[in-house]
Amino acid sequence: MKKTFAYALLVLTALYSCEEGKQEEPVLPETTPDEIYLNVSPHALTFDETDASKNIITVSTNTNWKATVDNSELKINRTEGTSEDTSISITEAPEGKTCKLTISTIPANGEKTISKEVSISRATAVVTPDRTIIYNNDFDKEIAVKNTYWPYLDQFDGWKNANGTGSGAETYDQMSVSVRSDWTSDYAPPADYRPYASGKNNIYFNKAGSFVSINNINIAQEKDFILQFGSSENKIFDYDDLKVEIGNGTSWVEIDYSRNLTNSWALTTSMFSLQNSSGTLSIRLTATGATQMRIDDIRLTDGEPSEQIIVFDNTVYPLAELPAYENDDYVITHYGTLGSQRVRNYTMLFDKEKHAALWVAYPLHSCYRGNSGRTEAWAADPLIEMLYQAKVYGETFCYYKDYSRGHQIPSADRTATDELNSQTFYASNMTPQNGDFNGGIWASLEGKIRENMCQDTLYVVTGCYFGNGYTTTYDGYYGNNADPASKICPVPTHYFKVVLRTRSGNSGKAVGQCGSDELKAIGFWLEHRNDYPQTFSTEYCKSVEYIEQQTGFTFFPSVPKEVKKQCTPSDWVL
């Protein structure tokens, strides 16, 4: 009996122990799926057929996505992707059009679809319409052949292939320039050079000091010209590496030119006028840097009256709006296209330490204004390293802390085309401005200046000044949150503008041709604060000379001093 009871007790104990050993499944808290997000950059892109790395859209998301285009001529390398697919390459875009690329998330569990749009544009190939070709040479009469070395210009005549109304009696001089049939200009030329890029031969400058001159081109009584040619060097193009001059047989004058800053072939353009026709004209190109400079397709045509007026007493009238600056200053110029003309948009002196331009100089004329409106194309300046620019562009973390993004050259001054307007939204053109100042008295002054445009050009320099005790803020902010790469940005203590124009407004003269009695100038100097009235008052008018004394800059250096002493608000619409 005792044994039976003991056995039963043992069985019960074992059963109890087994029950006690069972573990209940833990109750896990309910989890919320990650919130879906989608960021793309940039929001506006200009297609560059010469550099595929500039045609990439960055996609950041945590879900699957798809991409669609509104124009079948816009080609992309993928139409869908996952969170691990972080880019879209634009492989082709139609010339002269702006297309829309839409990137959208693909809902997996009933989430709301998020879509982002990117504006893709591509410039139209620019062909000068109805111009008389005075001199043209594509250097392609006979293809050059390399034996031990490429032939020099005086050893081979196959590069002499000139035509035009002024050709036939020209002569040539050269030093250390050879003819080559490699690295030809017809390999992926940009749109504006494509109509002229002939390929086959080009001329190659072997060292610093190498030059070629084309002498005795017959120009008859013509005074206005467009000089264009293809150029390339073995690095990012540097204006210091190529000097362009024109001559009349007794003297040479260096002229300004423009081209994109790329390391490939690009169209190089100079527009100039002669004060007096000389009957014949010479062109000289000199490699001034120790680089591998190449030239092709030299073309001289008639043009329109230009602000770059040449007098063969070695006088060339500079661009009127440009302040004086040193060779080692960080000065850059942005260009755009108006009709068939390549025009300067603005020039700036950029301060890498202050992450801002100290001045922005630009011409203001009705031709720069139209119906494009604000593109809102916030972006980094492609001509300045991003690390020096304020992070005030992108989808998020794109603001100054506690300050507005204040334009220097106003968006409203450049509404003729999307291209010109979008360049005003570069980070290099921004400074941290108090919101009330930016939207109040500063905007009022910008409008007043536009009221003084004329048939001649109005020249404007706008800038900021960092006085003693300036404060700082941060870039890369969104609300109260900062980007990990946010950095300190100085805040200007003052802002200024100086303007110059002819008194009549319709003289048809370059500034350098005008006497002091034909010109008028005035300046505006404002402390950066938020308690101004909304509208501008003439009490803030100063002479250009006064603002030169405050900033240390020399404005309108070709203008007589007595003009820069003027401060007569009644001469202006203010």
C-alpha positions in Angstrom: 0.0 0.0 0.0 2.8 2.4 0.9 4.6 1.5 -2.3 1.4 2.2 -4.4 0.9 5.6 -2.7 4.6 6.5 -3.2 4.4 5.6 -6.9 1.3 7.7 -7.3 2.9 10.6 -5.6 6.0 10.3 -7.8 3.8 10.4 -10.9 1.9 13.5 -9.7 5.2 15.2 -8.9 6.6 14.5 -12.3 3.5 15.8 -14.0 3.5 18.9 -11.9 7.2 19.5 -12.8 6.5 19.1 -16.5 3.6 21.6 -16.3 5.8 24.1 -14.4 8.6 23.8 -17.0 6.3 24.9 -19.9 7.2 28.4 -21.1 4.5 30.8 -22.3 5.1 32.5 -25.7 6.1 36.1 -25.0 3.7 38.8 -26.2 5.6 41.1 -28.5 4.6 44.8 -28.7 3.0 45.8 -32.0 5.5 47.4 -34.4 4.8 50.3 -36.8 6.3 49.9 -40.2 9.0 52.5 -41.1 7.5 55.7 -42.5 8.0 55.8 -46.2 10.2 58.6 -47.5 11.5 59.8 -50.9 14.1 62.4 -51.6 15.6 63.2 -55.0 18.4 65.6 -56.0 18.8 67.8 -57.9 15.3 69.2 -58.7 16.5 70.9 -61.9 19.2 69.5 -64.2 20.7 70.9 -67.5 21.7 68.0 -69.7 25.4 68.0 -70.5 26.3 65.8 -73.5 30.0 66.1 -72.8 30.0 64.9 -69.2 27.7 62.0 -68.2 28.5 62.4 -64.5 26.5 65.6 -64.6 23.4 63.9 -65.8 22.6 61.8 -62.7 19.6 62.1 -60.4 20.2 60.8 -56.9 17.3 58.8 -55.3 17.0 58.2 -51.6 14.1 56.1 -50.3 13.3 53.0 -48.2 10.9 51.4 -50.6 10.4 50.4 -54.2 10.0 53.2 -56.7 9.3 53.9 -60.4 10.3 56.7 -62.8 8.2 58.1 -65.7 8.9 60.9 -68.3 6.5 63.3 -70.0 8.5 63.2 -73.3 9.5 60.1 -75.1 12.7 61.9 -76.3 13.9 62.0 -72.7 15.8 58.7 -72.1 16.7 57.3 -68.7 18.7 54.2 -67.8 16.1 52.7 -65.4 12.3 53.1 -64.9 12.1 51.4 -61.5 14.2 50.4 -58.6 14.4 49.3 -55.0 15.8 51.1 -51.9 19.2 50.0 -53.0 19.0 51.6 -56.4 20.1 55.1 -55.6 20.5 56.9 -59.0 19.0 57.5 -62.4 21.1 58.5 -65.4 19.7 60.7 -68.0 21.1 59.2 -71.2 19.5 61.6 -73.8 17.4 64.7 -73.7 15.8 66.7 -76.5 17.5 70.0 -77.5 15.7 73.2 -76.8 13.1 71.6 -74.5 12.4 71.3 -70.8 11.1 67.8 -69.8 9.7 66.4 -66.6 10.9 63.3 -64.8 8.6 62.0 -62.1 9.8 59.6 -59.4 7.1 57.9 -57.3 7.1 55.3 -54.5 5.2 52.1 -55.1 2.8 51.3 -52.3 3.2 47.9 -50.7 0.8 48.0 -47.8 -1.6 50.7 -48.7 0.8 53.6 -48.0 0.3 57.0 -49.6 2.3 57.4 -52.9 5.0 60.0 -52.7 6.1 61.7 -55.9 9.0 64.0 -56.8 9.5 65.9 -60.0 12.8 66.8 -61.7 13.0 69.4 -64.5 15.4 68.3 -67.3 16.5 70.9 -69.9 18.9 71.0 -72.7 20.1 74.0 -74.6 19.4 74.4 -78.3 22.3 74.3 -80.7 23.1 77.9 -81.4 23.7 78.7 -85.0 24.4 82.4 -85.8 21.6 83.3 -88.2 22.1 85.1 -91.5 25.7 86.2 -90.8 28.2 87.0 -93.5 31.2 84.7 -93.2 34.3 87.0 -93.5 36.8 84.3 -92.7 36.4 80.6 -92.0 39.0 77.9 -91.7 38.4 74.3 -90.6 42.0 73.2 -91.2 40.8 70.2 -93.1 42.1 70.6 -96.7 44.3 67.5 -96.3 44.4 65.1 -93.3 47.7 65.5 -91.3 49.8 62.3 -90.8 52.2 61.7 -88.0 55.6 60.4 -89.0 58.3 60.9 -86.4 56.3 63.8 -85.2 53.2 65.8 -86.2 54.0 68.5 -88.9 54.3 72.1 -87.9 52.3 74.8 -89.7 55.3 75.8 -91.8 56.0 72.2 -92.9 52.5 71.3 -94.2 49.9 73.3 -96.0 47.0 70.8 -95.6 45.6 73.0 -92.8 45.0 76.0 -95.1 41.4 75.7 -96.1 40.1 79.3 -95.8 37.0 80.7 -97.3 34.8 83.8 -96.8 34.4 87.3 -98.2 37.6 88.5 -96.6 39.9 85.5 -97.4 42.3 85.2 -100.3 45.0 87.7 -99.4 45.7 86.5 -95.8 49.1 85.5 -94.5 50.1 83.4 -91.5 52.7 83.5 -88.7 53.3 80.8 -86.1 55.7 79.5 -83.5 55.6 75.9 -82.2 52.1 75.1 -83.5 51.6 71.7 -85.2 48.7 70.2 -87.2 47.2 67.0 -85.8 44.4 64.6 -86.8 43.9 63.1 -83.3 41.5 64.2 -80.5 39.2 65.7 -83.1 36.6 68.3 -82.5 33.7 66.3 -83.8 33.9 63.8 -80.9 30.8 64.6 -78.8 30.9 68.4 -79.2 28.4 70.5 -77.1 25.2 71.6 -78.8 26.3 75.2 -79.6 29.6 74.0 -81.2 28.1 70.9 -83.0 27.1 72.8 -86.2 30.8 73.9 -86.7 32.8 71.0 -85.3 34.5 69.7 -88.4 36.8 67.0 -87.0 39.7 65.8 -89.1 42.5 68.3 -88.3 43.1 70.7 -85.5 46.1 72.9 -84.6 48.0 72.1 -81.4 50.0 74.6 -79.3 53.1 72.7 -78.1 54.2 75.0 -75.2 53.6 78.3 -73.4 54.2 81.1 -75.9 53.2 79.1 -78.9 51.0 81.3 -81.2 49.4 81.5 -84.6 48.3 84.7 -86.3 46.0 85.1 -89.3 46.9 88.5 -91.0 45.4 90.8 -93.5 41.7 89.6 -93.4 39.7 92.0 -95.6 36.9 93.5 -93.6 36.1 96.4 -95.9 34.0 98.9 -93.8 32.6 96.4 -91.3 32.9 97.4 -87.6 30.9 94.8 -85.7 32.2 91.2 -85.4 31.7 87.7 -83.9 34.8 85.6 -83.6 34.2 81.9 -82.8 36.4 78.8 -82.7 36.6 75.4 -81.0 39.1 75.0 -78.2 40.2 72.2 -75.9 43.0 71.6 -73.5 44.1 68.6 -71.4 42.4 69.8 -68.3 39.5 72.0 -67.2 39.8 75.0 -69.4 41.5 78.0 -67.8 41.2 81.5 -69.3 44.7 82.3 -68.2 46.0 79.6 -70.7 44.8 81.3 -73.9 45.1 84.9 -75.1 43.0 86.2 -78.0 44.1 89.4 -79.8 43.1 91.3 -82.8 45.3 93.7 -84.8 45.3 96.2 -87.6 48.8 95.5 -88.9 50.6 97.9 -86.5 49.2 97.1 -83.1 47.5 94.3 -81.2 44.7 94.5 -78.6 43.7 91.6 -76.3 39.9 90.9 -76.3 37.6 89.1 -73.9 36.0 85.8 -74.9 33.7 83.2 -73.3 33.4 79.5 -73.2 32.2 76.7 -70.9 34.8 75.6 -68.3 35.1 71.9 -69.4 38.0 69.6 -70.2 36.6 68.9 -73.7 35.9 70.7 -76.9 33.7 73.8 -76.5 32.7 76.8 -78.6 34.7 79.9 -77.8 33.1 83.2 -78.6 34.1 86.9 -78.6 31.9 89.7 -79.8 33.6 93.1 -80.4 33.3 96.3 -82.4 35.9 98.6 -83.9 35.6 102.3 -83.2 36.9 102.9 -86.7 37.1 100.3 -89.5 40.7 99.5 -90.4 40.1 97.8 -93.8 41.9 94.7 -92.7 42.0 92.7 -89.5 44.4 90.2 -88.0 43.7 87.5 -85.4 46.3 86.1 -83.0 45.9 83.2 -80.6 48.6 82.5 -78.0 48.9 79.7 -75.5 50.0 81.6 -72.4 50.0 78.5 -70.1 52.2 75.4 -70.3 49.2 73.3 -71.5 48.2 71.2 -74.5 45.9 73.7 -76.2 44.0 72.8 -79.4 42.1 75.1 -81.7 39.7 74.2 -84.6 37.2 75.9 -86.9 38.1 79.6 -86.7 35.2 81.6 -87.9 34.8 85.4 -88.2 31.4 86.9 -89.2 29.7 90.2 -89.0 27.9 90.9 -85.8 25.9 93.4 -83.8 27.2 96.5 -82.0 29.1 95.3 -78.9 30.0 96.8 -75.5 33.6 95.6 -76.2 34.8 98.4 -78.4 38.3 98.4 -79.7 40.5 101.4 -80.6 43.8 100.5 -82.2 45.7 102.8 -79.9 45.7 99.7 -77.7 42.5 100.8 -75.9 39.8 98.3 -75.2 36.8 99.3 -73.2 36.3 96.9 -70.3 32.9 95.6 -69.2 31.5 98.6 -67.4 30.0 96.8 -64.4 33.1 94.9 -63.3 34.8 96.1 -60.2 38.6 96.0 -60.1 40.0 92.8 -58.7 43.4 91.0 -58.3 44.5 88.0 -60.3 44.3 85.6 -57.4 40.8 86.6 -56.4 38.1 83.9 -56.8 36.1 85.6 -59.6 33.7 83.6 -61.8 31.2 84.4 -64.5 28.0 82.6 -65.5 26.8 82.8 -69.1 23.5 82.0 -70.9 21.8 82.2 -74.2 19.4 84.9 -75.4 18.1 84.2 -78.8 21.1 83.2 -80.8 23.5 85.2 -78.6 25.7 83.9 -75.8 25.5 86.6 -73.1 27.0 87.0 -69.7 24.6 86.6 -66.8 26.6 87.8 -63.9 30.1 87.9 -62.4 30.9 87.4 -58.7 33.8 87.7 -56.3 33.4 84.6 -54.0 34.8 84.4 -50.5 35.5 80.7 -49.7 35.8 81.4 -45.9 32.6 83.4 -45.7 30.7 81.0 -48.0 29.3 84.0 -49.9 30.0 86.4 -52.8 31.3 89.7 -51.6 29.9 91.4 -54.8 27.9 90.3 -57.8 28.1 92.5 -60.9 25.7 92.3 -63.8 24.1 94.3 -66.7 20.4 95.0 -66.4 18.3 95.6 -69.6 14.8 94.7 -70.8 16.3 91.8 -72.8 17.1 90.0 -69.6 13.5 90.1 -68.4 10.5 88.2 -69.7 8.0 85.6 -68.5 10.0 82.7 -67.1 9.1 83.5 -63.5 10.9 82.0 -60.5 12.4 78.6 -61.4 13.1 77.8 -57.7 16.0 75.8 -59.0 18.0 75.8 -55.8 21.4 74.2 -56.5 25.1 74.3 -55.8 27.1 76.5 -58.2 28.8 74.1 -60.6 31.8 76.4 -61.0 32.7 76.4 -57.2 33.6 73.5 -55.1 30.6 72.5 -53.0 32.5 72.4 -49.7 32.9 76.2 -49.9 29.2 76.9 -50.6 26.5 77.3 -48.1 24.3 74.2 -47.9 21.0 76.0 -48.8 19.8 73.7 -51.6 18.3 70.2 -51.8 15.1 68.6 -50.5 15.6 69.1 -46.8 18.2 70.7 -44.5 18.5 73.5 -47.1 18.1 76.6 -45.1 20.0 79.0 -42.9 19.2 78.8 -39.3 16.9 81.7 -38.4 17.7 83.5 -41.7 16.2 83.7 -45.2 18.1 82.7 -48.3 18.7 86.2 -49.7 19.5 86.6 -53.4 22.2 89.1 -54.4 21.4 89.3 -58.1 17.6 89.1 -57.8 15.6 86.3 -59.5 13.3 89.0 -60.9 16.2 90.6 -62.8 16.6 87.4 -64.9 13.2 86.2 -66.2 13.9 86.1 -69.9 14.7 82.3 -69.8 14.7 79.5 -67.3 18.5 79.1 -67.9 19.3 82.7 -66.8 16.8 82.6 -63.9 18.0 79.2 -62.5 21.5 80.5 -62.2 20.3 83.1 -59.7 19.3 80.2 -57.4 22.9 79.0 -57.1 24.0 78.8 -53.5 26.9 81.1 -54.3 24.4 83.9 -54.9 22.9 83.5 -51.4 23.6 85.1 -48.1 21.8 84.8 -44.8 19.4 87.7 -44.7 16.9 88.7 -42.0 13.4 87.7 -43.3 11.9 91.2 -42.8 14.9 92.9 -44.4 14.9 90.5 -47.4 11.1 90.8 -48.0 10.9 94.4 -47.1 13.2 97.3 -47.8 15.7 95.1 -49.8 13.0 93.9 -52.2 11.7 97.4 -52.4 15.1 98.7 -53.5 15.5 95.9 -56.1 12.2 97.0 -57.6 13.3 100.7 -57.6 16.5 99.8 -59.5 14.6 98.0 -62.2 12.5 101.1 -62.8 15.8 102.8 -63.9 16.4 100.4 -66.9 16.9 102.2 -70.2 17.6 101.5 -73.9 21.3 101.7 -73.0 22.3 99.2 -70.3 22.0 99.8 -66.6 25.0 98.5 -64.8 24.6 97.1 -61.2 26.9 95.8 -58.5 25.3 94.4 -55.4 27.1 93.0 -52.4 27.4 92.3 -48.7 29.9 93.6 -46.1 31.1 91.9 -43.0 31.9 94.7 -40.5 33.6 94.3 -37.1 31.6 92.0 -34.7 29.6 90.3 -37.4 27.5 87.3 -36.1 27.2 83.8 -37.5 24.6 81.3 -38.2 24.4 77.7 -39.6 23.6 76.3 -43.0 22.0 72.9 -43.7 19.0 73.5 -41.4 15.3 72.4 -41.6 13.2 73.8 -38.8 15.2 73.1 -35.6 17.1 70.1 -37.1 20.5 70.3 -38.7 22.2 68.3 -41.4 25.3 66.4 -39.9 27.4 68.4 -42.4 26.0 71.8 -41.3 28.6 74.5 -40.9 29.0 78.0 -39.6 28.2 80.8 -42.0 29.0 84.5 -41.2 26.1 87.0 -41.3 26.7 90.3 -43.2 26.5 93.5 -41.2 25.6 95.6 -44.3 24.3 95.3 -47.8 25.0 97.7 -50.7 24.2 98.4 -54.4 25.9 100.7 -56.8 24.4 101.5 -60.2 25.6 103.3 -63.4 24.0 104.3 -66.7 24.0 107.1 -69.3 22.0 110.2 -68.5 20.0 110.1 -71.8 19.4 106.3 -71.6 19.6 106.0 -75.4 23.1 107.2 -76.4 24.1 104.0 -78.1 27.6 104.4 -76.7 29.8 102.2 -74.5 30.5 103.7 -71.1 34.1 104.1 -72.0 33.1 106.4 -74.9 31.1 108.7 -72.6 32.3 111.9 -70.9 31.5 112.5 -67.3 28.6 114.8 -68.2 27.0 111.9 -70.0 27.0 109.5 -67.1 25.2 109.2 -63.7 25.9 106.9 -60.8 24.5 106.4 -57.3 24.9 103.9 -54.4 22.8 102.5 -51.6 24.1 101.4 -48.2 22.0 99.6 -45.7 22.7 98.2 -42.3 21.5 94.6 -42.0 18.6 94.9 -39.5 14.9 94.1 -39.3 13.3 97.4 -38.2 13.2 99.3 -41.5 10.0 100.5 -43.1 8.7 98.2 -45.9 9.4 100.7 -48.7 12.7 102.2 -49.7 13.6 105.8 -48.7 16.2 108.1 -50.4 17.9 108.6 -47.0 19.9 105.5 -47.7 21.4 106.9 -50.9 25.1 107.3 -50.9 27.8 108.1 -53.5 29.7 105.3 -55.2 32.8 106.8 -53.7 31.4 106.5 -50.2 30.7 102.8 -50.7 34.2 102.3 -52.1 35.5 103.8 -48.9 33.4 101.5 -46.7 34.2 98.2 -48.6 37.7 98.8 -50.0 36.5 97.9 -53.5 36.9 100.0 -56.7 33.7 100.1 -58.6 33.3 101.2 -62.2 37.1 101.6 -62.6 36.8 103.1 -66.1 34.5 105.9 -65.0 35.8 109.4 -64.1 36.0 110.1 -60.4 33.6 113.0 -60.5 30.8 110.6 -61.6 31.4 108.4 -58.6 31.2 111.4 -56.3 27.5 111.9 -57.4 24.7 111.3 -55.0 21.6 113.0 -56.5 18.5 110.9 -55.8 16.4 113.3 -58.0 18.3 112.1 -61.0 16.8 108.7 -60.5 13.4 107.0 -60.2 13.4 106.2 -56.5 
